[in-house]
Amino acid sequence: MSDDYKIRPCTTRLDVEVNAGESIDLLVPILDCHDEPVAIPIGSEGSWSARAQVRRNALASTVLHEWSTDGDTPNAVIVPGTPGKVRLLATDEETTGWQATWPDYTCSWDIELTEPAANGGETHRIAEGPFGLRAQHTR
């Protein structure tokens, strides 16, 4: 086996660092298993859904924060285009609260995207990685 051979899953590794007390407006591109952009035509974005979760680690049962395109007050949005994107939003009040309630500031996270029912409704994990929270010292 050559040294330059790399096994890579279809999931994009995305390292995120957030400053406690600052809002988040994170755009994550939707890529396929070949790192090619997935097009989301304008007007079809409502038939896609996304969900992301932060946990202490991949085995932890407690969800520290969740984003979702579903529900009465979604905090995630599917953005049409080529590539389509998932937008994750959090207010400065939310990130300040994380500092007080998270057991550790170095966590992990992932995003799952669900295709429209007309495409089979399959769910794909499109991004994952470490999720770091930088503490706010001056308040």
N, CA, C and O atoms as a DFTB+ gen file, in Angstrom:
556 C
 N C O
     1  1       0.851      -1.175       0.000
     2  2       0.000       0.000       0.000
     3  2       0.897       1.238       0.000
     4  3       1.870       1.305       0.751
     5  1       0.571       2.202      -0.833
     6  2       1.378       3.423      -0.895
     7  2       1.043       4.342       0.276
     8  3      -0.038       4.254       0.860
     9  1       1.979       5.220       0.608
    10  2       1.782       6.146       1.731
    11  2       0.751       7.223       1.439
    12  3       0.215       7.830       2.367
    13  1       0.462       7.472       0.156
    14  2      -0.483       8.533      -0.166
    15  2      -1.923       8.041      -0.286
    16  3      -2.821       8.828      -0.583
    17  1      -2.150       6.750      -0.059
    18  2      -3.512       6.205      -0.111
    19  2      -4.256       6.629       1.143
    20  3      -3.745       6.490       2.254
    21  1      -5.454       7.142       0.964
    22  2      -6.221       7.660       2.093
    23  2      -7.644       7.126       2.020
    24  3      -8.321       7.296       1.006
    25  1      -8.093       6.488       3.074
    26  2      -9.479       6.029       3.143
    27  2     -10.294       7.181       3.702
    28  3      -9.974       7.727       4.758
    29  1     -11.342       7.543       2.992
    30  2     -12.150       8.686       3.416
    31  2     -13.624       8.345       3.271
    32  3     -14.068       7.921       2.203
    33  1     -14.379       8.529       4.341
    34  2     -15.819       8.296       4.228
    35  2     -16.476       9.421       3.433
    36  3     -15.842      10.435       3.141
    37  1     -17.738       9.240       3.088
    38  2     -18.473      10.265       2.339
    39  2     -18.760      11.507       3.177
    40  3     -19.176      12.534       2.641
    41  1     -18.547      11.422       4.450
    42  2     -18.826      12.540       5.349
    43  2     -17.662      13.521       5.347
    44  3     -16.511      13.118       5.514
    45  1     -17.951      14.793       5.161
    46  2     -16.932      15.841       5.198
    47  2     -16.572      16.145       6.642
    48  3     -17.452      16.338       7.480
    49  1     -15.291      16.186       6.928
    50  2     -14.861      16.584       8.272
    51  2     -14.887      18.102       8.334
    52  3     -14.309      18.783       7.487
    53  1     -15.564      18.619       9.346
    54  2     -15.700      20.061       9.505
    55  2     -15.455      20.409      10.968
    56  3     -16.289      20.129      11.829
    57  1     -14.306      21.021      11.244
    58  2     -13.958      21.433      12.600
    59  2     -14.569      22.811      12.849
    60  3     -14.382      23.736      12.059
    61  1     -15.300      22.935      13.958
    62  2     -15.979      24.191      14.274
    63  2     -15.490      24.690      15.628
    64  3     -15.388      23.924      16.586
    65  1     -15.188      25.987      15.695
    66  2     -14.889      26.643      16.965
    67  2     -15.799      27.850      17.092
    68  3     -15.937      28.642      16.160
    69  1     -16.415      27.979      18.252
    70  2     -17.386      29.041      18.513
    71  2     -16.939      29.819      19.735
    72  3     -16.486      29.238      20.721
    73  1     -17.068      31.129      19.667
    74  2     -16.826      31.974      20.842
    75  2     -18.124      32.083      21.628
    76  3     -19.138      32.531      21.092
    77  1     -18.103      31.677      22.891
    78  2     -19.273      31.850      23.744
    79  2     -19.639      33.328      23.765
    80  3     -18.767      34.187      23.895
    81  1     -20.930      33.621      23.636
    82  2     -21.391      34.998      23.645
    83  2     -21.511      35.619      22.266
    84  3     -21.955      36.760      22.136
    85  1     -21.118      34.873      21.222
    86  2     -21.256      35.369      19.854
    87  2     -22.247      34.489      19.101
    88  3     -22.311      33.280      19.326
    89  1     -23.012      35.096      18.213
    90  2     -23.985      34.335      17.429
    91  2     -23.278      33.485      16.369
    92  3     -22.124      33.732      16.018
    93  1     -23.999      32.482      15.874
    94  2     -23.486      31.595      14.833
    95  2     -24.397      31.697      13.622
    96  3     -25.621      31.674      13.745
    97  1     -23.789      31.807      12.462
    98  2     -24.487      31.713      11.179
    99  2     -23.551      30.919      10.277
   100  3     -22.759      31.485       9.524
   101  1     -23.658      29.594      10.369
   102  2     -22.726      28.683       9.710
   103  2     -23.375      28.071       8.475
   104  3     -24.447      27.472       8.565
   105  1     -22.725      28.222       7.320
   106  2     -23.188      27.623       6.070
   107  2     -22.331      26.404       5.752
   108  3     -21.112      26.512       5.626
   109  1     -22.972      25.242       5.624
   110  2     -22.268      23.999       5.327
   111  2     -22.698      23.523       3.946
   112  3     -23.879      23.248       3.734
   113  1     -21.756      23.418       2.993
   114  2     -22.124      22.962       1.651
   115  2     -22.534      21.491       1.654
   116  3     -22.015      20.690       2.432
   117  1     -23.465      21.155       0.780
   118  2     -23.932      19.778       0.640
   119  2     -23.172      19.161      -0.525
   120  3     -23.341      19.563      -1.676
   121  1     -22.324      18.167      -0.207
   122  2     -21.494      17.488      -1.198
   123  2     -21.848      16.007      -1.231
   124  3     -22.293      15.445      -0.230
   125  1     -21.648      15.377      -2.392
   126  2     -21.888      13.932      -2.487
   127  2     -20.609      13.172      -2.123
   128  3     -19.628      13.774      -1.689
   129  1     -20.625      11.848      -2.301
   130  2     -19.483      11.008      -1.925
   131  2     -18.234      11.268      -2.763
   132  3     -17.154      10.793      -2.412
   133  1     -18.355      11.998      -3.841
   134  2     -17.208      12.322      -4.692
   135  2     -16.801      13.785      -4.529
   136  3     -16.083      14.336      -5.364
   137  1     -17.267      14.405      -3.446
   138  2     -17.013      15.821      -3.161
   139  2     -17.569      16.742      -4.239
   140  3     -17.080      17.857      -4.419
   141  1     -18.574      16.285      -4.945
   142  2     -19.232      17.103      -5.957
   143  2     -20.434      17.809      -5.322
   144  3     -21.096      17.232      -4.460
   145  1     -20.724      19.041      -5.733
   146  2     -21.856      19.774      -5.154
   147  2     -23.194      19.123      -5.487
   148  3     -23.417      18.664      -6.608
   149  1     -24.071      19.092      -4.502
   150  2     -25.443      18.610      -4.690
   151  2     -26.313      19.837      -4.920
   152  3     -26.370      20.738      -4.084
   153  1     -26.987      19.860      -6.058
   154  2     -27.846      21.008      -6.402
   155  2     -29.190      20.868      -5.702
   156  3     -29.815      19.808      -5.726
   157  1     -29.618      21.952      -5.083
   158  2     -30.956      22.047      -4.497
   159  2     -31.663      23.163      -5.283
   160  3     -31.386      24.342      -5.066
   161  1     -32.568      22.793      -6.190
   162  2     -33.238      23.827      -6.989
   163  2     -34.100      24.755      -6.119
   164  3     -34.703      24.325      -5.136
   165  1     -34.140      26.030      -6.507
   166  2     -34.980      26.998      -5.811
   167  2     -36.426      26.511      -5.854
   168  3     -36.921      26.108      -6.906
   169  1     -37.089      26.550      -4.724
   170  2     -38.468      26.089      -4.613
   171  2     -38.586      24.670      -4.099
   172  3     -39.662      24.258      -3.664
   173  1     -37.485      23.904      -4.143
   174  2     -37.534      22.519      -3.665
   175  2     -36.928      22.359      -2.274
   176  3     -36.976      21.272      -1.698
   177  1     -36.358      23.439      -1.730
   178  2     -35.651      23.338      -0.452
   179  2     -36.555      22.888       0.693
   180  3     -36.071      22.295       1.657
   181  1     -37.852      23.156       0.606
   182  2     -38.786      22.742       1.660
   183  2     -39.015      21.247       1.716
   184  3     -39.541      20.746       2.709
   185  1     -38.636      20.520       0.677
   186  2     -38.818      19.071       0.676
   187  2     -37.597      18.337       1.241
   188  3     -37.625      17.117       1.402
   189  1     -36.540      19.071       1.537
   190  2     -35.352      18.516       2.183
   191  2     -35.420      18.858       3.667
   192  3     -36.092      19.816       4.047
   193  1     -34.740      18.097       4.505
   194  2     -34.653      18.457       5.922
   195  2     -33.247      18.157       6.429
   196  3     -32.522      17.338       5.866
   197  1     -32.887      18.840       7.501
   198  2     -31.571      18.653       8.106
   199  2     -31.689      18.709       9.611
   200  3     -32.576      19.352      10.173
   201  1     -30.759      18.008      10.246
   202  2     -30.677      18.007      11.698
   203  2     -29.206      17.878      12.069
   204  3     -28.480      17.085      11.469
   205  1     -28.768      18.647      13.049
   206  2     -27.394      18.570      13.546
   207  2     -27.440      18.531      15.069
   208  3     -28.311      19.132      15.699
   209  1     -26.486      17.813      15.642
   210  2     -26.423      17.713      17.095
   211  2     -24.987      17.843      17.576
   212  3     -24.050      17.379      16.925
   213  1     -24.832      18.489      18.739
   214  2     -23.556      18.537      19.449
   215  2     -23.715      17.644      20.673
   216  3     -24.695      17.750      21.410
   217  1     -22.746      16.767      20.878
   218  2     -22.705      15.899      22.067
   219  2     -21.285      15.942      22.636
   220  3     -20.345      16.338      21.947
   221  1     -21.142      15.540      23.866
   222  2     -19.804      15.500      24.492
   223  2     -18.856      14.672      23.630
   224  3     -17.702      15.050      23.429
   225  1     -19.339      13.557      23.129
   226  2     -18.608      12.728      22.174
   227  2     -19.630      11.869      21.445
   228  3     -20.814      11.909      21.779
   229  1     -19.204      11.110      20.477
   230  2     -20.123      10.342      19.636
   231  2     -20.923       9.303      20.419
   232  3     -22.001       8.906      19.976
   233  1     -20.428       8.859      21.556
   234  2     -21.111       7.840      22.344
   235  2     -22.027       8.416      23.425
   236  3     -22.787       7.677      24.050
   237  1     -21.959       9.722      23.648
   238  2     -22.754      10.356      24.702
   239  2     -24.241      10.330      24.357
   240  3     -24.620      10.502      23.198
   241  1     -25.073      10.114      25.361
   242  2     -26.521      10.083      25.133
   243  2     -27.160      11.466      25.247
   244  3     -28.242      11.692      24.706
   245  1     -26.507      12.385      25.939
   246  2     -27.058      13.719      26.139
   247  2     -26.732      14.625      24.948
   248  3     -25.573      14.775      24.562
   249  1     -27.774      15.220      24.379
   250  2     -27.598      16.192      23.300
   251  2     -27.399      17.558      23.946
   252  3     -28.256      18.021      24.698
   253  1     -26.266      18.206      23.654
   254  2     -25.974      19.519      24.229
   255  2     -26.656      20.637      23.445
   256  3     -27.075      21.639      24.025
   257  1     -26.769      20.465      22.134
   258  2     -27.493      21.434      21.306
   259  2     -27.936      20.722      20.035
   260  3     -27.242      19.845      19.520
   261  1     -29.106      21.116      19.541
   262  2     -29.621      20.524      18.300
   263  2     -30.128      21.621      17.379
   264  3     -30.778      22.571      17.814
   265  1     -29.820      21.471      16.105
   266  2     -30.380      22.306      15.055
   267  2     -31.309      21.437      14.235
   268  3     -31.044      20.251      14.039
   269  1     -32.411      22.026      13.749
   270  2     -33.351      21.281      12.925
   271  2     -34.096      22.230      11.992
   272  3     -34.369      23.380      12.335
   273  1     -34.415      21.725      10.813
   274  2     -35.238      22.493       9.876
   275  2     -36.716      22.273      10.154
   276  3     -37.563      22.923       9.543
   277  1     -37.035      21.365      11.066
   278  2     -38.427      21.026      11.376
   279  2     -38.928      21.803      12.582
   280  3     -38.158      22.469      13.274
   281  1     -40.223      21.710      12.821
   282  2     -40.826      22.318      14.001
   283  2     -41.317      23.725      13.769
   284  3     -41.204      24.271      12.671
   285  1     -41.874      24.312      14.838
   286  2     -42.447      25.653      14.772
   287  2     -41.391      26.751      14.683
   288  3     -41.624      27.791      14.068
   289  1     -40.231      26.521      15.297
   290  2     -39.168      27.526      15.286
   291  2     -37.849      26.881      14.842
   292  3     -36.964      26.641      15.664
   293  1     -37.724      26.607      13.548
   294  2     -36.487      25.968      13.074
   295  2     -35.277      26.880      13.272
   296  3     -35.369      28.098      13.120
   297  1     -34.157      26.273      13.609
   298  2     -32.914      27.022      13.758
   299  2     -31.882      26.569      12.720
   300  3     -30.688      26.844      12.839
   301  1     -32.382      25.867      11.701
   302  2     -31.572      25.451      10.553
   303  2     -32.411      25.665       9.299
   304  3     -33.639      25.594       9.340
   305  1     -31.734      25.928       8.188
   306  2     -32.413      26.232       6.934
   307  2     -31.669      25.542       5.802
   308  3     -30.438      25.499       5.799
   309  1     -32.414      25.001       4.838
   310  2     -31.814      24.501       3.605
   311  2     -31.746      25.680       2.635
   312  3     -32.762      26.316       2.355
   313  1     -30.554      25.970       2.127
   314  2     -30.343      27.085       1.208
   315  2     -30.184      26.499      -0.194
   316  3     -29.267      25.712      -0.427
   317  1     -31.067      26.871      -1.138
   318  2     -30.958      26.322      -2.489
   319  2     -29.723      26.850      -3.219
   320  3     -29.181      27.900      -2.874
   321  1     -29.299      26.107      -4.222
   322  2     -28.154      26.509      -5.033
   323  2     -27.337      25.308      -5.425
   324  3     -27.724      24.168      -5.169
   325  1     -26.190      25.570      -6.057
   326  2     -25.248      24.519      -6.429
   327  2     -23.877      24.912      -5.891
   328  3     -23.201      25.714      -6.536
   329  1     -23.432      24.404      -4.767
   330  2     -24.139      23.380      -4.008
   331  2     -25.233      23.991      -3.141
   332  3     -25.206      25.176      -2.810
   333  1     -26.197      23.143      -2.785
   334  2     -27.126      23.526      -1.744
   335  2     -26.344      23.595      -0.443
   336  3     -25.253      23.035      -0.338
   337  1     -26.890      24.269       0.530
   338  2     -26.195      24.408       1.813
   339  2     -27.179      24.212       2.957
   340  3     -28.388      24.382       2.797
   341  1     -26.637      23.854       4.106
   342  2     -27.400      23.840       5.344
   343  2     -26.894      25.013       6.165
   344  3     -25.695      25.129       6.418
   345  1     -27.805      25.884       6.582
   346  2     -27.450      27.036       7.419
   347  2     -27.858      26.720       8.853
   348  3     -29.014      26.389       9.118
   349  1     -26.901      26.823       9.778
   350  2     -27.143      26.601      11.201
   351  2     -27.031      27.932      11.928
   352  3     -26.072      28.679      11.738
   353  1     -28.022      28.218      12.761
   354  2     -28.100      29.506      13.446
   355  2     -28.176      29.312      14.961
   356  3     -28.843      28.400      15.448
   357  1     -27.486      30.180      15.693
   358  2     -27.603      30.224      17.155
   359  2     -27.372      31.665      17.589
   360  3     -26.519      32.358      17.034
   361  1     -28.119      32.104      18.564
   362  2     -28.006      33.486      19.055
   363  2     -26.844      33.605      20.042
   364  3     -26.335      32.605      20.549
   365  1     -26.437      34.840      20.302
   366  2     -25.385      35.058      21.289
   367  2     -25.822      34.613      22.681
   368  3     -24.999      34.158      23.476
   369  1     -27.128      34.742      22.981
   370  2     -27.634      34.266      24.274
   371  2     -27.498      32.743      24.383
   372  3     -27.154      32.221      25.443
   373  1     -27.769      32.034      23.281
   374  2     -27.633      30.572      23.304
   375  2     -26.187      30.155      23.551
   376  3     -25.925      29.290      24.387
   377  1     -25.244      30.765      22.827
   378  2     -23.846      30.359      22.992
   379  2     -23.295      30.744      24.366
   380  3     -22.419      30.059      24.893
   381  1     -23.796      31.828      24.947
   382  2     -23.421      32.171      26.317
   383  2     -23.918      31.088      27.266
   384  3     -23.199      30.684      28.181
   385  1     -25.138      30.618      27.054
   386  2     -25.707      29.553      27.883
   387  2     -24.935      28.250      27.792
   388  3     -24.847      27.510      28.771
   389  1     -24.378      27.964      26.630
   390  2     -23.598      26.736      26.479
   391  2     -22.423      26.716      27.450
   392  3     -22.095      25.677      28.022
   393  1     -21.796      27.871      27.629
   394  2     -20.638      27.945      28.525
   395  2     -21.018      27.519      29.940
   396  3     -20.221      26.890      30.637
   397  1     -22.216      27.858      30.358
   398  2     -22.658      27.551      31.730
   399  2     -23.140      26.110      31.884
   400  3     -23.115      25.572      32.991
   401  1     -23.578      25.475      30.797
   402  2     -24.231      24.171      30.947
   403  2     -23.480      22.999      30.338
   404  3     -23.754      21.854      30.700
   405  1     -22.540      23.240      29.425
   406  2     -21.830      22.120      28.803
   407  2     -20.795      21.553      29.768
   408  3     -20.109      22.313      30.452
   409  1     -20.672      20.229      29.832
   410  2     -19.722      19.613      30.753
   411  2     -18.264      19.779      30.315
   412  3     -17.347      19.613      31.119
   413  1     -18.063      20.098      29.070
   414  2     -16.720      20.240      28.513
   415  2     -16.828      21.154      27.303
   416  3     -17.879      21.209      26.664
   417  1     -15.768      21.866      26.980
   418  2     -15.818      22.788      25.850
   419  2     -15.310      22.162      24.557
   420  3     -15.328      22.815      23.514
   421  1     -14.862      20.919      24.601
   422  2     -14.427      20.221      23.397
   423  2     -15.372      19.052      23.180
   424  3     -15.309      18.050      23.893
   425  1     -16.244      19.184      22.196
   426  2     -17.294      18.201      21.948
   427  2     -17.192      17.708      20.510
   428  3     -16.223      18.010      19.813
   429  1     -18.185      16.953      20.069
   430  2     -18.241      16.530      18.673
   431  2     -19.644      16.777      18.148
   432  3     -20.590      16.961      18.913
   433  1     -19.761      16.777      16.812
   434  2     -21.042      17.085      16.210
   435  2     -21.133      16.444      14.841
   436  3     -20.131      16.000      14.281
   437  1     -22.346      16.399      14.307
   438  2     -22.553      15.982      12.921
   439  2     -23.840      16.582      12.381
   440  3     -24.671      17.093      13.133
   441  1     -23.991      16.512      11.057
   442  2     -25.196      16.986      10.368
   443  2     -25.734      15.856       9.515
   444  3     -24.991      15.221       8.768
   445  1     -27.026      15.609       9.630
   446  2     -27.706      14.650       8.761
   447  2     -28.680      15.397       7.859
   448  3     -29.402      16.288       8.307
   449  1     -28.690      15.027       6.596
   450  2     -29.561      15.617       5.589
   451  2     -30.490      14.531       5.079
   452  3     -30.040      13.434       4.748
   453  1     -31.781      14.823       5.012
   454  2     -32.762      13.859       4.497
   455  2     -33.295      14.373       3.167
   456  3     -33.783      15.497       3.051
   457  1     -33.181      13.496       2.163
   458  2     -33.659      13.819       0.822
   459  2     -35.178      13.894       0.794
   460  3     -35.840      13.382       1.697
   461  1     -35.739      14.528      -0.234
   462  2     -37.198      14.540      -0.381
   463  2     -37.756      13.119      -0.509
   464  3     -37.079      12.221      -1.011
   465  1     -38.984      12.928      -0.057
   466  2     -39.636      11.612      -0.148
   467  2     -39.665      11.120      -1.595
   468  3     -39.551       9.920      -1.844
   469  1     -39.818      12.045      -2.552
   470  2     -39.860      11.667      -3.967
   471  2     -38.540      11.045      -4.432
   472  3     -38.520      10.290      -5.404
   473  1     -37.434      11.359      -3.739
   474  2     -36.122      10.777      -4.054
   475  2     -35.829       9.542      -3.224
   476  3     -34.749       8.964      -3.346
   477  1     -36.752       9.129      -2.395
   478  2     -36.549       7.972      -1.535
   479  2     -36.451       8.308      -0.067
   480  3     -36.505       7.407       0.771
   481  1     -36.307       9.586       0.274
   482  2     -36.281      10.010       1.672
   483  2     -35.088       9.509       2.460
   484  3     -35.155       9.414       3.686
   485  1     -33.999       9.187       1.783
   486  2     -32.821       8.637       2.445
   487  2     -32.107       9.719       3.259
   488  3     -32.087      10.887       2.869
   489  1     -31.522       9.320       4.391
   490  2     -30.783      10.232       5.255
   491  2     -29.286      10.001       5.076
   492  3     -28.826       8.859       5.046
   493  1     -28.526      11.098       4.957
   494  2     -27.078      11.036       4.768
   495  2     -26.395      11.916       5.800
   496  3     -26.834      13.035       6.064
   497  1     -25.325      11.409       6.376
   498  2     -24.502      12.237       7.263
   499  2     -23.537      12.998       6.362
   500  3     -22.683      12.387       5.719
   501  1     -23.661      14.319       6.308
   502  2     -22.876      15.094       5.351
   503  2     -21.654      15.773       5.963
   504  3     -20.733      16.141       5.234
   505  1     -21.624      15.946       7.285
   506  2     -20.478      16.589       7.927
   507  2     -20.382      16.125       9.376
   508  3     -21.386      15.806      10.013
   509  1     -19.163      16.097       9.875
   510  2     -18.917      15.739      11.269
   511  2     -17.560      16.263      11.662
   512  3     -16.735      16.598      10.812
   513  1     -17.333      16.332      12.972
   514  2     -16.023      16.742      13.456
   515  2     -16.069      17.254      14.872
   516  3     -17.098      17.164      15.543
   517  1     -14.954      17.792      15.329
   518  2     -14.936      18.373      16.664
   519  2     -15.681      19.704      16.681
   520  3     -15.695      20.436      15.691
   521  1     -16.293      20.002      17.807
   522  2     -17.022      21.253      17.994
   523  2     -16.480      21.883      19.262
   524  3     -16.755      21.407      20.363
   525  1     -15.711      22.954      19.113
   526  2     -15.081      23.595      20.262
   527  2     -15.801      24.876      20.658
   528  3     -16.215      25.663      19.807
   529  1     -15.941      25.067      21.946
   530  2     -16.523      26.286      22.503
   531  2     -15.426      27.025      23.253
   532  3     -14.858      26.504      24.213
   533  1     -15.138      28.223      22.814
   534  2     -14.134      29.044      23.508
   535  2     -14.851      29.853      24.582
   536  3     -15.791      30.597      24.303
   537  1     -14.388      29.690      25.801
   538  2     -15.032      30.353      26.951
   539  2     -14.938      31.863      26.849
   540  3     -13.971      32.418      26.330
   541  1     -15.964      32.500      27.357
   542  2     -16.006      33.963      27.427
   543  2     -15.590      34.343      28.843
   544  3     -16.298      34.019      29.796
   545  1     -14.457      35.022      28.999
   546  2     -13.963      35.355      30.332
   547  2     -14.483      36.700      30.822
   548  3     -14.824      36.851      31.995
   549  1     -14.541      37.675      29.922
   550  2     -14.995      39.012      30.303
   551  2     -16.471      39.124      29.997
   552  3     -16.879      39.026      28.840
   553  1     -17.283      39.330      31.038
   554  2     -18.735      39.404      30.830
   555  2     -19.282      40.644      31.488
   556  3     -20.486      40.893      31.430
